[in-house]
Amino acid sequence: MSKDIHLTALRLFVEVATRGSFSEVARRTGLPVSSVSRHVSTLEAGLGQTLLVRNTRALRLTDHGARYLESVREALLLLDMAGEEVRDGAQTARGTLRVNAPVAFGRRHIAPHLAAFQARHPALEVELVLTDAFVDPVADGADVVVRIGVLEESRLISRRLAAQTYVLAAAPAYLAQHGTPRVPADLLGHNCLIYKGGHGARPWMFRQGPGAFLAQPVAGNLRGNDAESLIAAAVAGQGLVLFPTWVLHGPLQDGQLVPVMQDWTALSDQEEGAIHVLLPETRLRALKVTAFLEFLTETIGRRPYWDAALADDPDGG
């Protein structure tokens, strides 16, 4: 097997393992399915190991294949970065940028800005995957992962994008009918629409001044794992919601919801965390990654644009 064929086989193996389909990789590359399969089979023969278990329904990586995939991805990345450094004076970001982000954040604050990003970097393709599940960038093949909350210890590099500011809010019609809560204990007499994620219902926490956050028991007739549904119910006048401003800024800005108890600091969990990007250390050298991080940081702003808009501060200062 020649070096050129070997490199092609490596790239095709990574694509097949990532996409879980020979036919999908064939469609994307313009190669016959038989050719894609032959390259991977030749690679396996050269290694003396089965990398992929094939059946009529799906493909599955063997243990050897999973370990090999992680190493090959990083090796190909280094090769691509070496090419970038000598091509076009290392001034052009090119290739495919794989971004993974939480569903709600990705829809609101990444997808709407991709057109501007790709207009600035026309040689780049972007693959955006939205999921609320934890993703290991090395295992998944993502270049950049956006995650929200308290970070666990890991070997990944993290970059903080923005803090989270929580707001308790309700529709004007709800407040007109049921009154406005002034202190956390007042919430016992209100219908609270509660977000219930993968770890269960999140406690509503409040503090006044520099003191500790205290959990406030709340109850209501609607719980759900979808922020959009709860916000829609709040806009319809059903009750109060507690979410970060990156989620609520639209309804707050147009007056569909109004903040309450603004002299109290709110939180919807024990620890608010922040919005971060995570990436393997090797990705920091990739021009496509640094271009995206610079663009995302610039777009969000020193003060996140969603908070600046609520404060009537369009410059984000």
C-alpha positions as CSV (number, residue, x, y, z in Angstrom):
1,M,0.0,0.0,0.0
2,S,1.6,3.3,-1.1
3,K,1.8,6.3,1.2
4,D,-0.7,8.3,-0.8
5,I,-3.2,5.4,-0.7
6,H,-2.5,5.0,3.0
7,L,-3.2,8.6,3.8
8,T,-6.5,8.5,1.7
9,A,-7.4,5.3,3.6
10,L,-6.8,7.0,6.9
11,R,-9.0,10.0,6.0
12,L,-11.8,7.7,4.7
13,F,-11.6,5.6,7.9
14,V,-12.1,8.7,10.0
15,E,-15.0,9.9,7.9
16,V,-16.7,6.5,8.0
17,A,-16.2,6.1,11.7
18,T,-17.5,9.6,12.4
19,R,-20.5,9.4,10.1
20,G,-21.3,5.7,10.6
21,S,-22.0,5.1,7.0
22,F,-20.0,4.1,3.9
23,S,-22.6,5.4,1.6
24,E,-22.7,8.8,3.3
25,V,-19.0,9.1,3.0
26,A,-19.1,8.0,-0.7
27,R,-21.8,10.6,-1.4
28,R,-19.7,13.4,0.3
29,T,-16.4,12.4,-1.4
30,G,-17.8,11.4,-4.8
31,L,-16.2,8.0,-4.6
32,P,-18.0,4.7,-5.2
33,V,-19.1,2.9,-2.0
34,S,-17.0,0.0,-3.1
35,S,-13.9,2.2,-3.2
36,V,-14.5,3.6,0.2
37,S,-15.0,0.1,1.6
38,R,-11.9,-1.2,-0.1
39,H,-9.7,1.6,1.3
40,V,-10.9,0.8,4.8
41,S,-10.5,-2.9,4.3
42,T,-6.9,-2.4,3.0
43,L,-6.1,-0.3,6.0
44,E,-7.4,-3.1,8.3
45,A,-5.4,-5.7,6.4
46,G,-2.3,-3.7,6.8
47,L,-2.8,-3.3,10.5
48,G,-3.9,-6.9,11.0
49,Q,-6.8,-5.7,13.1
50,T,-10.6,-5.2,12.5
51,L,-11.4,-1.6,13.0
52,L,-15.1,-1.6,12.1
53,V,-17.8,-4.2,12.6
54,R,-20.1,-4.1,9.6
55,N,-23.7,-5.3,9.5
56,T,-26.8,-4.4,7.5
57,R,-28.1,-1.9,10.0
58,A,-25.1,0.0,11.3
59,L,-21.3,0.2,11.7
60,R,-19.6,-0.2,15.0
61,L,-16.0,0.6,16.0
62,T,-14.1,-2.3,17.6
63,D,-12.0,-1.5,20.7
64,H,-8.9,-1.4,18.5
65,G,-10.8,0.9,16.1
66,A,-11.8,3.3,18.8
67,R,-8.3,3.7,20.0
68,Y,-6.9,4.0,16.5
69,L,-9.5,6.6,15.5
70,E,-8.5,8.9,18.3
71,S,-4.8,8.7,17.3
72,V,-5.5,9.0,13.6
73,R,-7.7,12.1,14.1
74,E,-4.9,13.9,16.0
75,A,-2.3,12.8,13.4
76,L,-4.3,14.1,10.5
77,L,-5.0,17.3,12.3
78,L,-1.3,17.9,12.8
79,L,-0.7,17.2,9.1
80,D,-3.5,19.6,8.1
81,M,-2.1,22.3,10.4
82,A,1.4,21.8,8.9
83,G,-0.1,22.4,5.5
84,E,-1.9,25.5,6.7
85,E,1.4,27.0,8.0
86,V,3.0,26.9,4.6
87,R,-0.1,27.6,2.4
88,D,-1.1,31.1,1.6
89,G,1.3,32.4,4.2
90,A,-0.8,30.8,6.9
91,Q,-3.4,33.6,6.4
92,T,-6.3,31.6,5.1
93,A,-8.5,29.4,7.3
94,R,-9.7,26.5,5.3
95,G,-11.1,23.0,5.6
96,T,-14.0,21.9,7.8
97,L,-14.6,23.4,11.2
98,R,-16.6,21.0,13.5
99,V,-18.5,22.9,16.2
100,N,-20.6,21.2,18.9
101,A,-22.9,23.3,21.2
102,P,-26.0,23.0,23.4
103,V,-29.2,23.0,21.4
104,A,-30.8,26.3,22.8
105,F,-27.5,28.2,22.8
106,G,-26.5,27.0,19.4
107,R,-29.8,28.0,17.8
108,R,-29.8,31.5,19.4
109,H,-26.2,32.5,19.5
110,I,-24.1,30.5,17.0
111,A,-26.2,29.5,14.0
112,P,-27.5,33.1,13.4
113,H,-23.9,34.3,13.1
114,L,-22.4,31.6,10.9
115,A,-23.2,33.5,7.7
116,A,-21.1,36.4,8.8
117,F,-18.3,34.1,10.0
118,Q,-18.2,32.2,6.7
119,A,-18.4,35.4,4.7
120,R,-15.2,36.5,6.5
121,H,-13.6,33.0,5.9
122,P,-15.0,31.8,2.6
123,A,-12.6,28.8,2.3
124,L,-14.1,27.3,5.5
125,E,-17.0,24.8,5.8
126,V,-18.7,24.5,9.1
127,E,-20.3,21.4,10.5
128,L,-22.6,22.4,13.5
129,V,-23.9,19.7,15.8
130,L,-26.3,20.7,18.5
131,T,-26.7,18.4,21.5
132,D,-27.1,18.8,25.2
133,A,-25.1,15.7,25.9
134,F,-21.5,15.9,27.0
135,V,-19.1,15.5,24.1
136,D,-15.5,14.6,24.3
137,P,-13.9,16.6,21.4
138,V,-11.2,14.1,20.9
139,A,-13.5,11.1,20.7
140,D,-16.2,12.9,18.7
141,G,-13.9,14.7,16.3
142,A,-15.2,18.2,17.2
143,D,-12.8,21.1,16.9
144,V,-14.7,23.3,19.3
145,V,-17.2,22.4,22.0
146,V,-19.4,25.1,23.6
147,R,-20.6,24.1,27.1
148,I,-22.6,25.8,29.8
149,G,-22.3,25.3,33.5
150,V,-19.6,24.3,36.0
151,L,-16.7,22.5,34.2
152,E,-15.3,19.2,35.4
153,E,-11.6,18.6,35.5
154,S,-10.4,17.4,32.2
155,R,-7.4,17.5,29.8
156,L,-9.2,20.0,27.6
157,I,-8.3,23.6,27.2
158,S,-11.2,25.9,28.2
159,R,-11.9,29.5,27.3
160,R,-14.6,31.5,29.1
161,L,-17.0,33.3,26.7
162,A,-19.4,34.9,29.1
163,A,-21.0,34.7,32.6
164,Q,-24.6,33.8,33.1
165,T,-27.1,36.2,34.6
166,Y,-30.4,34.7,35.7
167,V,-33.7,36.6,35.7
168,L,-37.0,35.7,37.3
169,A,-39.7,36.9,34.9
170,A,-43.4,36.7,34.1
171,A,-45.9,38.2,31.5
172,P,-47.5,41.6,32.4
173,A,-50.9,39.9,32.3
174,Y,-49.9,37.2,34.8
175,L,-48.6,39.9,37.2
176,A,-51.7,42.0,36.8
177,Q,-53.9,39.1,37.7
178,H,-51.8,37.4,40.5
179,G,-49.6,40.2,41.8
180,T,-45.9,40.7,41.8
181,P,-43.6,38.7,44.1
182,R,-41.3,41.0,46.2
183,V,-39.3,38.4,48.2
184,P,-38.5,34.7,47.5
185,A,-41.1,33.5,50.1
186,D,-43.8,35.2,48.0
187,L,-43.2,32.5,45.3
188,L,-45.1,30.0,47.4
189,G,-48.3,31.7,46.3
190,H,-47.4,31.8,42.6
191,N,-47.4,29.3,39.7
192,C,-43.7,28.6,38.9
193,L,-42.9,27.0,35.6
194,I,-40.0,24.7,36.4
195,Y,-37.2,23.5,34.1
196,K,-36.4,19.8,34.6
197,G,-33.2,18.7,32.9
198,G,-31.3,15.5,32.9
199,H,-30.4,15.9,36.6
200,G,-34.0,16.6,37.6
201,A,-35.7,19.8,38.5
202,R,-33.3,22.6,39.3
203,P,-33.7,24.4,42.6
204,W,-34.5,28.2,42.5
205,M,-31.9,30.1,44.5
206,F,-31.9,33.7,45.7
207,R,-29.7,36.0,47.7
208,Q,-29.7,39.7,48.5
209,G,-26.4,41.4,48.7
210,P,-23.2,39.4,49.2
211,G,-24.8,36.7,51.3
212,A,-25.1,33.0,50.4
213,F,-27.7,31.7,48.0
214,L,-30.7,30.0,49.6
215,A,-33.0,27.6,47.9
216,Q,-36.6,28.7,47.7
217,P,-39.2,25.9,47.4
218,V,-41.4,26.5,44.4
219,A,-44.3,24.7,42.7
220,G,-46.4,25.0,39.6
221,N,-48.6,23.2,37.1
222,L,-46.0,22.9,34.4
223,R,-42.6,21.3,34.4
224,G,-40.5,20.5,31.3
225,N,-37.1,19.8,29.8
226,D,-37.5,22.4,27.0
227,A,-36.9,26.0,27.8
228,E,-38.8,27.2,24.7
229,S,-42.0,25.5,25.9
230,L,-41.8,27.0,29.4
231,I,-41.0,30.4,28.0
232,A,-44.0,30.2,25.7
233,A,-46.2,29.3,28.6
234,A,-44.9,32.2,30.6
235,V,-45.5,34.6,27.7
236,A,-49.1,33.3,27.5
237,G,-49.5,34.3,31.2
238,Q,-49.3,30.9,32.8
239,G,-46.6,31.7,35.4
240,L,-43.1,32.7,36.3
241,V,-39.9,31.3,34.8
242,L,-36.3,31.5,35.9
243,F,-33.7,31.4,33.1
244,P,-30.4,33.0,32.1
245,T,-30.6,36.2,30.1
246,W,-29.1,34.5,27.0
247,V,-32.4,32.5,26.9
248,L,-34.8,35.2,28.0
249,H,-33.4,38.3,26.3
250,G,-35.8,38.3,23.4
251,P,-39.1,38.2,25.4
252,L,-37.6,40.6,27.9
253,Q,-36.5,43.1,25.3
254,D,-39.9,43.2,23.5
255,G,-41.9,43.3,26.7
256,Q,-43.6,40.0,26.5
257,L,-42.0,39.2,29.8
258,V,-40.9,41.6,32.6
259,P,-38.3,40.9,35.3
260,V,-39.4,40.7,38.9
261,M,-37.5,40.8,42.2
262,Q,-34.7,42.6,40.6
263,D,-33.1,43.5,44.0
264,W,-32.5,39.8,44.5
265,T,-29.8,37.8,42.7
266,A,-31.3,34.7,41.2
267,L,-29.8,31.3,40.3
268,S,-31.4,28.1,39.0
269,D,-28.9,25.7,40.5
270,Q,-26.3,25.4,43.2
271,E,-23.6,26.8,40.9
272,E,-24.2,29.0,38.0
273,G,-21.2,28.2,36.0
274,A,-20.5,30.1,32.8
275,I,-20.4,29.7,29.0
276,H,-17.1,28.2,27.9
277,V,-15.5,26.7,24.8
278,L,-13.6,23.5,25.2
279,L,-11.0,22.1,22.8
280,P,-8.0,19.8,22.8
281,E,-4.7,21.6,23.2
282,T,-3.6,20.6,19.6
283,R,-6.6,22.5,18.2
284,L,-5.2,25.8,19.4
285,R,-2.7,25.8,16.5
286,A,-5.3,25.3,13.9
287,L,-6.1,28.6,12.0
288,K,-9.7,27.6,11.5
289,V,-10.1,27.2,15.3
290,T,-8.4,30.5,16.3
291,A,-10.5,32.3,13.6
292,F,-13.7,30.9,15.1
293,L,-12.7,31.7,18.7
294,E,-11.8,35.3,17.7
295,F,-15.1,35.7,15.9
296,L,-17.2,34.2,18.6
297,T,-15.5,36.4,21.3
298,E,-15.9,39.5,19.2
299,T,-19.5,38.7,18.4
300,I,-20.6,38.0,22.0
301,G,-18.7,41.0,23.3
302,R,-17.0,41.8,26.6
303,R,-20.4,42.3,28.0
304,P,-22.6,39.7,26.2
305,Y,-24.7,41.4,23.6
306,W,-27.9,40.0,25.0
307,D,-27.2,41.7,28.4
308,A,-26.1,44.9,26.7
309,A,-29.4,45.0,24.7
310,L,-31.4,44.6,27.9
311,A,-29.4,47.5,29.5
312,D,-30.0,49.6,26.3
313,D,-26.2,49.5,25.7
314,P,-25.8,48.5,22.1
315,D,-22.0,48.9,22.2
316,G,-21.6,46.1,24.7
317,G,-19.4,48.1,26.9
